[in-house]
C-alpha cells in the first residue's frame, strides 16, 4: 500500500503538470482510496510530497477532475496539521471561485473542503474571509432554500456546516454573517426542511452559535423562529434532540420580544408537560430535562409582557400549575416555583392578588421545610418572592399578621450571603409600620446580627442592606428603646459610616436616623457619636460642593440636634461650622438656604 501510494504521488506530479485527464483521474481515485483506508498517514505523505501546491492549478471549473481534487482537500483537512498547509498552498482562493460552479458535486466537495479547512483554524477562516467565501455560500442557501430533493438537502447541510465552522466562537465573523442576513435564511431553511434530521441539526447548532451574540437577537425577533422551534420541539421524543433545541431557546429567551413570541407559540405548555412527565423520575437525563424546562419557564417570566400574559389576572392555567410546584417534594420544582412567584410579583396588582389568595402561607411552609440544613437556593428564592410581595403598602400589614417576620427570622443564623441579603431586604420592606419596627428593633439577637453584618466587607450587598435596616428600625419606630438596643449592640458607628456612603439615598437614611437618635437619646449615644467622628464627617459633607441638597439640609438639622451635648457642642465650635453654614444661606435650593439661616442663628446663640 505504502509503495503504491508513493508511486501514485510521483505519477500525480507528472500528470498534474501534463494535465492528462484520464491518468490524472486514476491517480486521484488511488489517493481517495488511500485516504479512506488511513487518512492521517496518507495526509502526512501528501504533505511531504509537495503535491498540495499543484492542486491549486487543478481546481478549475473546466476540468472533469475538479470535484475529486476538492474531495481530497476535504479529506486531508480533517487533520488539524493539514489545515495551515492547505492555506499556504494557495488552495482557498480557487476553492472559493468554485463556489460559483453550477455542478452540484463540485459545490458539495468544495463546501466540504472549505468547511474542514475552517474547522478550529484561524488561518483557514481568515483565508476564506479574504476570498469572500461566506457571502457566496449565503447566496446559495437563499437560492436553494425551497428545493427539497435529497441531493439539494445534502448540499444545504454541507453549506450550513461550512458557515458554522467558519464562524464558531468567533464574534466578529458571526457578526459578519448576521450583517449578511444569514439568520432569516436559516430560519426559513428550518421551516421548509424540518423533516430532514441532518439539516435541522445543522441549523440548530448554527442558531446556538449566533444566538449568543447580542446583535443577533433583534434579527431573530423579526423572524418566526419562535414558532418554528416550538413546532420542532413538539415533534421530538429523544432527549438529545430536545436538549439541542433547549440550547437555542435559552439564549434567545433572554430577549423580551422573543420571550413573548415563545409564550404565544405555546412553548410554556410544552415545558409544563415535560415537568409533569419527568417529576417522579430518578433518571439522570430526566432530572436534567426537568431542570432545563423549569429554568426556562422562570426565564420566560422575566419579561413584563410574557409574565403578564401568563398571569392572566391570577386565573391563568400556567400560574395555577406553578403554584402547585411550591408544595412539591422536588427541590428543583420548589426552586422554580418560588422564582416564578418572585417574577410574577413584579407589579402591585399581581402582588396584592397573590397575597389575598394565600401565596404567603405557601412560601412560609416552603421556608419551614428548609430551615435546618435546608437548600440554600430554595431559601433564597422563597425570600426573594416574599420581599417582592411586601412592596405594595396594602400587603405589609397582611404579611406581618401572617407571621412573615417570624418565619424570616429563623434564617438569622444563616452563613450564606445570598440568603442574608434577601432576609434583610424582606424585613426592610415589611417594617414601614411603627409597631413592627419597634418590635424588631428591640430584638437583641436581630440587632446584634445586623451590627455583625454591617462589617461584612466581602459582601457589599449584605453590608448595605444591614445598614439600611438598622436605620429603618430607628426611622420607623422613633422609639427610645430601639435606639438604646442599637447603641448597646454597637450600631452607632455603622450609621455614622453610612452617612458617607456613595449612594445619596443611604446617606440620607443615615442622617435622618442619626437626627432621631440625637433628638431622643443623645445622652445614651453621645460617646459613640464622638468616637465615630460624626461632627468631622458633617463638616466635610457641608463643605463638599458635590453633596446633594438633601444631604446638606439633613446635616444641618443634625448639627442643631447635637448642640444638646456639651462635648459634641465643643467639637462643633472648634471646627468653625459658622463659615461653612453661612455660605449655604445663598444656596439655590430654598430649603437648604432656609435651614442654613436657622442653623447659623443656633450656632451664633450657642457660641
Secondary structure as GFF3:
##gff-version 3
##sequence-region A 1 607
A	DSSP	alpha_helix	2	18	.	.	.	ID=ss1
A	DSSP	alpha_helix	21	37	.	.	.	ID=ss2
A	DSSP	alpha_helix	39	49	.	.	.	ID=ss3
A	DSSP	alpha_helix	52	58	.	.	.	ID=ss4
A	DSSP	alpha_helix	66	76	.	.	.	ID=ss5
A	DSSP	alpha_helix	80	88	.	.	.	ID=ss6
A	DSSP	alpha_helix	91	98	.	.	.	ID=ss7
A	DSSP	alpha_helix	104	118	.	.	.	ID=ss8
A	DSSP	alpha_helix	122	131	.	.	.	ID=ss9
A	DSSP	alpha_helix	133	144	.	.	.	ID=ss10
A	DSSP	alpha_helix	150	167	.	.	.	ID=ss11
A	DSSP	alpha_helix	171	179	.	.	.	ID=ss12
A	DSSP	alpha_helix	182	192	.	.	.	ID=ss13
A	DSSP	alpha_helix	197	211	.	.	.	ID=ss14
A	DSSP	alpha_helix	214	221	.	.	.	ID=ss15
A	DSSP	alpha_helix	225	235	.	.	.	ID=ss16
A	DSSP	alpha_helix	239	252	.	.	.	ID=ss17
A	DSSP	alpha_helix	256	264	.	.	.	ID=ss18
A	DSSP	alpha_helix	267	278	.	.	.	ID=ss19
A	DSSP	alpha_helix	284	300	.	.	.	ID=ss20
A	DSSP	alpha_helix	304	311	.	.	.	ID=ss21
A	DSSP	three_ten_helix	312	314	.	.	.	ID=ss22
A	DSSP	alpha_helix	317	326	.	.	.	ID=ss23
A	DSSP	alpha_helix	331	344	.	.	.	ID=ss24
A	DSSP	alpha_helix	348	356	.	.	.	ID=ss25
A	DSSP	alpha_helix	359	368	.	.	.	ID=ss26
A	DSSP	alpha_helix	376	389	.	.	.	ID=ss27
A	DSSP	alpha_helix	393	401	.	.	.	ID=ss28
A	DSSP	alpha_helix	404	409	.	.	.	ID=ss29
A	DSSP	alpha_helix	417	430	.	.	.	ID=ss30
A	DSSP	alpha_helix	434	441	.	.	.	ID=ss31
A	DSSP	alpha_helix	444	453	.	.	.	ID=ss32
A	DSSP	alpha_helix	460	477	.	.	.	ID=ss33
A	DSSP	alpha_helix	480	488	.	.	.	ID=ss34
A	DSSP	alpha_helix	492	498	.	.	.	ID=ss35
A	DSSP	alpha_helix	504	531	.	.	.	ID=ss36
A	DSSP	alpha_helix	534	543	.	.	.	ID=ss37
A	DSSP	alpha_helix	549	562	.	.	.	ID=ss38
A	DSSP	alpha_helix	566	574	.	.	.	ID=ss39
A	DSSP	alpha_helix	577	583	.	.	.	ID=ss40
A	DSSP	three_ten_helix	584	586	.	.	.	ID=ss41
A	DSSP	alpha_helix	590	606	.	.	.	ID=ss42
###
